[in-house]
Amino acid sequence: MEQRTLGKTARSVSTVGLGTWQLGADWGDVDPKDATAILHAAVDAGINFFDTADVYGDGRSEQTIGAFLADNPGLDITVATKMGRRVEQQPENYTLANFRQWIDRSRTNLRVDTLDLVQLHCPPSSVYSDAEVYDALDTLVSEGAIRNYGVSVERTDEAMAALKHGNIATIQIILNAFRLKPLDEVLPAAKAADVGVIARVPLASGLLSGKYSKDTTFAENDHRNYNRTGSAFDVGETFSGVDFSTGLNAVKEFGELVPDGVITAQAAIAWIIAQDGVTSVIPGARTVEQARANAAAADTGALGAELNKGVSKIYDRHFREAIHPRW
């Protein structure tokens, strides 16, 4: 699989990584043995980049990855984790003292002395402009607790605020065929600043797999059931913030653009990889088969100008009015 340099980390990561939220919680139940099998399948398919967070299953996702890496010490895997959602979302909670506690917990879960990459996990918007926050992160780098740091954002203006701070290594942002705004400013600015871009929610919570219908139901503990109105966290994390019925109509149109021999989900991932400035795309996988299929999207190659034009038309017709001003 093609690898790209992950911003200022100087590490080479696969263009398709593995998002591991689903190995912790909020996507229905995943058996621990199945979770380990998914990690193995991802690595076997050429993936060397895992993204996790300290709150995914209250640490279960990190612990699963930590055990996997301990059992496979020869693997060269870059692990990005996130911190900041373990407390009430108030700017004053983003302090060096709290960072130390959260990072120590993640180091224990992942069984490492130094974390490869730590990202602020969609904190209050003002945090992205707080110089003291970045000073604290720089301190943790100098002490050897973390190698690099980045931010995970909900909105493009938050990404642009973070880019003003010179030691930011990466930005993680929602980018998919239904969320195009990052293409306007964030990707060009990140590329100019040598900041890696990690594209999350690439399949719009599964909508862009083309496998859902109006009759599809989700488990009670699946965020695609309980967070459709944003009652638990930012609604943009669930189906990219798009109305489910509207998304079903849009994905039918997207499917008509997909070349023969390419499955819809792979086309959606390949389209993101082809966007200038993207480093890695991190779809999740709840089965070994999904992990393999997602990784195979990296071999799809460019799908042509017509797909790009079609994606823009779909966005303008179905989503721009509701999505573009909000995120």
C-alpha positions in Angstrom: 0.0 0.0 0.0 1.2 3.5 -0.7 2.5 5.4 2.3 2.7 9.1 2.9 4.6 11.2 5.4 2.3 12.1 8.3 3.0 15.8 8.6 5.7 16.9 11.0 5.8 13.4 12.6 8.1 12.4 9.7 6.5 8.9 10.0 5.3 7.1 6.9 1.8 5.8 7.2 -0.5 3.9 4.9 -3.0 5.9 2.9 -5.7 3.8 4.4 -5.5 3.5 8.2 -7.9 1.9 10.7 -10.2 3.9 12.9 -10.9 1.9 16.1 -13.8 3.7 17.7 -15.9 0.7 16.9 -13.5 -1.6 18.8 -14.3 0.3 22.0 -18.0 1.4 22.0 -20.9 3.1 20.3 -21.2 0.9 17.2 -22.8 -2.1 18.8 -20.9 -4.9 20.5 -17.6 -6.3 19.1 -16.2 -9.4 20.6 -12.6 -9.0 21.9 -11.4 -11.9 19.7 -13.1 -10.3 16.7 -11.4 -7.0 17.5 -8.0 -8.6 17.5 -8.7 -10.4 14.3 -9.7 -7.1 12.7 -6.3 -5.6 13.7 -4.5 -8.6 12.2 -6.5 -8.3 9.0 -5.7 -4.6 8.7 -2.0 -5.2 9.1 -1.9 -8.1 6.7 -3.6 -5.8 4.2 -0.9 -3.2 4.5 -2.3 -0.9 7.1 0.3 0.5 9.5 -1.7 3.4 11.1 -4.3 3.0 13.9 -6.4 5.8 15.3 -8.0 5.5 18.7 -8.9 7.6 21.8 -8.9 7.3 25.5 -12.7 7.4 25.7 -13.5 4.7 23.2 -15.0 2.1 25.5 -13.4 3.9 28.4 -10.0 2.7 27.2 -11.0 -0.6 25.8 -9.9 0.3 22.2 -6.5 1.5 23.4 -6.1 -1.7 25.5 -7.0 -3.9 22.6 -4.4 -2.2 20.5 -1.8 -2.3 23.3 -2.2 -6.0 23.7 -2.0 -6.6 20.0 1.2 -4.6 19.7 2.7 -6.4 22.7 1.9 -9.8 21.1 3.4 -8.6 17.8 6.5 -6.6 18.8 8.1 -6.7 15.3 5.4 -4.6 13.7 6.0 -1.0 12.8 2.7 0.6 13.6 2.0 4.3 14.2 -0.8 4.7 16.8 -2.6 8.0 17.1 -4.7 8.5 20.2 -6.8 11.4 21.4 -7.5 13.0 24.8 -9.8 15.6 26.3 -13.2 14.0 26.4 -12.9 12.4 29.9 -14.0 15.6 31.6 -16.7 18.2 31.3 -16.1 20.2 28.1 -14.9 23.4 29.6 -11.8 25.3 28.3 -10.3 25.5 31.8 -10.0 21.7 31.9 -7.3 21.7 29.2 -4.4 22.0 31.5 -0.9 20.4 31.7 -1.9 18.6 34.9 -4.9 17.0 33.2 -2.9 16.2 30.1 -0.4 14.3 32.3 -3.1 12.2 33.8 -4.8 11.4 30.5 -1.5 10.7 28.8 -0.3 8.4 31.6 -3.5 6.5 31.3 -3.1 6.1 27.5 0.5 5.0 27.9 -0.6 2.3 30.3 -3.4 1.2 28.0 -1.2 1.1 24.9 1.8 -0.3 26.9 4.3 2.3 25.7 6.5 4.8 27.3 6.1 7.4 24.6 2.9 8.0 22.6 3.4 8.4 18.8 0.8 11.0 18.3 -1.7 12.6 20.7 -4.6 14.7 19.4 -6.9 17.1 21.2 -10.3 15.4 20.9 -12.7 18.0 19.6 -12.4 20.3 22.6 -14.3 23.6 22.9 -13.5 25.9 20.1 -11.5 28.4 22.2 -9.0 25.7 23.1 -7.6 25.7 19.6 -6.4 29.4 20.0 -5.1 29.0 23.6 -1.3 29.4 23.6 -1.0 27.8 27.0 -2.5 24.6 25.7 0.2 24.4 23.1 2.9 25.2 25.6 1.6 22.3 27.7 1.8 20.0 24.7 5.3 21.2 23.9 6.3 20.4 27.5 5.1 16.8 27.1 7.1 16.4 24.0 10.2 17.8 25.7 9.7 15.3 28.5 9.4 12.4 26.2 5.8 11.5 27.1 4.6 12.1 23.5 6.5 12.4 20.2 4.1 14.6 18.4 0.7 16.2 18.8 -2.2 17.3 16.7 -5.9 18.2 16.8 -9.1 16.6 15.9 -11.7 19.1 14.9 -15.4 19.4 14.2 -15.3 22.6 12.1 -13.0 24.0 9.5 -12.5 27.3 11.4 -11.1 25.3 14.3 -8.6 23.6 12.0 -7.6 27.0 10.7 -7.1 28.3 14.2 -4.9 25.3 15.1 -2.8 25.8 12.0 -1.5 29.1 13.4 0.5 27.1 16.0 3.8 26.0 14.5 4.3 22.7 16.2 1.0 21.1 15.2 1.9 17.9 13.4 -1.6 16.8 12.2 -5.2 17.7 11.8 -8.0 15.2 11.9 -11.2 16.3 10.2 -14.4 14.8 8.8 -14.0 14.6 5.0 -16.0 12.5 2.7 -18.2 12.9 -0.4 -20.9 14.5 1.7 -18.6 16.8 3.6 -16.6 18.9 1.1 -15.8 22.1 3.0 -12.3 21.0 4.2 -11.3 21.1 0.5 -11.8 24.9 0.4 -9.2 26.1 2.9 -8.0 23.4 5.3 -6.3 21.0 3.0 -4.3 23.7 1.1 -3.3 25.4 4.3 -2.3 22.2 6.0 -0.2 21.2 3.0 1.5 24.5 3.0 2.3 24.2 6.7 3.6 20.6 6.4 0.7 19.4 8.6 -0.7 15.9 8.0 -4.4 15.5 7.3 -6.2 12.5 8.7 -9.7 12.1 7.1 -12.2 10.6 9.5 -15.8 9.4 9.0 -15.0 8.6 5.3 -18.1 6.6 4.7 -20.5 9.0 6.6 -21.0 6.4 9.3 -21.7 3.7 6.7 -24.0 5.6 4.4 -21.5 5.6 1.6 -21.2 1.9 1.8 -24.4 1.8 -0.2 -25.7 -1.0 2.0 -28.3 0.9 4.0 -32.0 1.4 3.2 -34.9 3.2 4.9 -35.6 -0.1 6.8 -32.1 -0.4 8.2 -32.0 -0.4 12.0 -29.1 0.0 14.4 -28.5 -1.4 17.9 -29.6 0.6 20.9 -25.9 1.3 21.9 -25.0 2.4 18.3 -24.5 6.1 17.9 -26.3 5.9 14.6 -29.4 5.2 16.7 -29.0 7.4 19.7 -27.1 10.4 18.3 -29.0 11.3 15.2 -30.1 14.6 16.7 -26.8 15.3 18.4 -28.0 14.5 21.9 -24.8 12.7 23.0 -22.1 14.6 21.0 -21.7 16.7 17.8 -24.3 15.4 15.3 -21.7 15.8 12.6 -20.1 12.6 13.8 -23.2 10.6 13.0 -23.9 10.2 9.2 -21.7 13.4 8.8 -24.6 15.4 10.1 -26.7 14.7 7.1 -30.4 13.6 7.2 -30.5 9.8 6.9 -33.2 9.8 4.2 -31.4 12.5 2.2 -28.2 10.6 2.5 -29.8 7.4 1.2 -31.0 9.3 -1.9 -27.6 10.9 -2.4 -25.7 7.6 -2.1 -27.8 6.2 -4.9 -26.6 9.0 -7.1 -23.0 8.4 -5.9 -23.3 4.8 -6.8 -24.2 5.6 -10.3 -20.8 7.4 -10.6 -18.8 4.4 -9.4 -17.0 2.5 -12.2 -17.8 -1.2 -12.9 -15.8 -3.6 -10.7 -15.4 -1.1 -7.8 -17.7 -1.3 -4.7 -19.3 1.9 -3.5 -17.4 2.0 -0.2 -14.0 1.6 -1.9 -14.8 4.4 -4.4 -15.7 6.7 -1.5 -12.4 6.0 0.3 -10.4 6.2 -3.0 -12.0 9.6 -3.8 -10.7 10.9 -0.4 -7.2 9.5 -0.9 -7.1 11.3 -4.3 -7.7 14.8 -2.7 -4.5 16.9 -2.6 -3.3 17.2 0.9 -4.8 14.1 2.5 -2.3 11.9 4.3 -4.5 9.0 5.5 -8.1 7.9 5.6 -9.3 6.1 8.7 -12.4 4.0 8.1 -13.5 1.8 10.9 -14.2 -1.9 10.5 -16.4 -4.2 12.5 -15.4 -7.4 10.6 -12.3 -8.8 9.1 -14.0 -8.6 5.7 -14.6 -4.9 6.1 -11.0 -4.3 7.1 -9.7 -6.0 4.0 -12.2 -4.3 1.7 -11.4 -0.9 3.1 -7.7 -1.5 2.7 -8.2 -2.6 -0.9 -9.6 0.9 -1.7 -6.0 2.1 -1.7 -5.4 0.0 -4.9 -8.4 1.4 -6.7 -6.5 4.4 -8.0 -7.9 7.6 -9.4 -11.5 7.3 -10.5 -11.5 10.1 -12.9 -12.7 13.7 -13.3 -16.3 12.7 -13.8 -16.5 11.3 -10.3 -15.2 14.5 -8.9 -17.7 16.5 -10.9 -20.5 14.2 -9.8 -19.5 14.4 -6.1 -19.6 18.2 -6.3 -23.0 18.2 -7.9 -24.4 15.8 -5.3 -23.1 18.0 -2.6 -24.5 21.2 -4.0 -27.9 19.6 -4.6 -28.4 17.7 -1.3 -26.0 19.1 1.4 -24.3 22.4 0.8 -27.1 24.6 2.2 -27.3 22.6 5.5 -23.8 21.4 5.9 -21.4 24.0 4.6 -22.3 26.9 7.0 -22.3 24.6 10.0 -19.0 22.7 9.8 
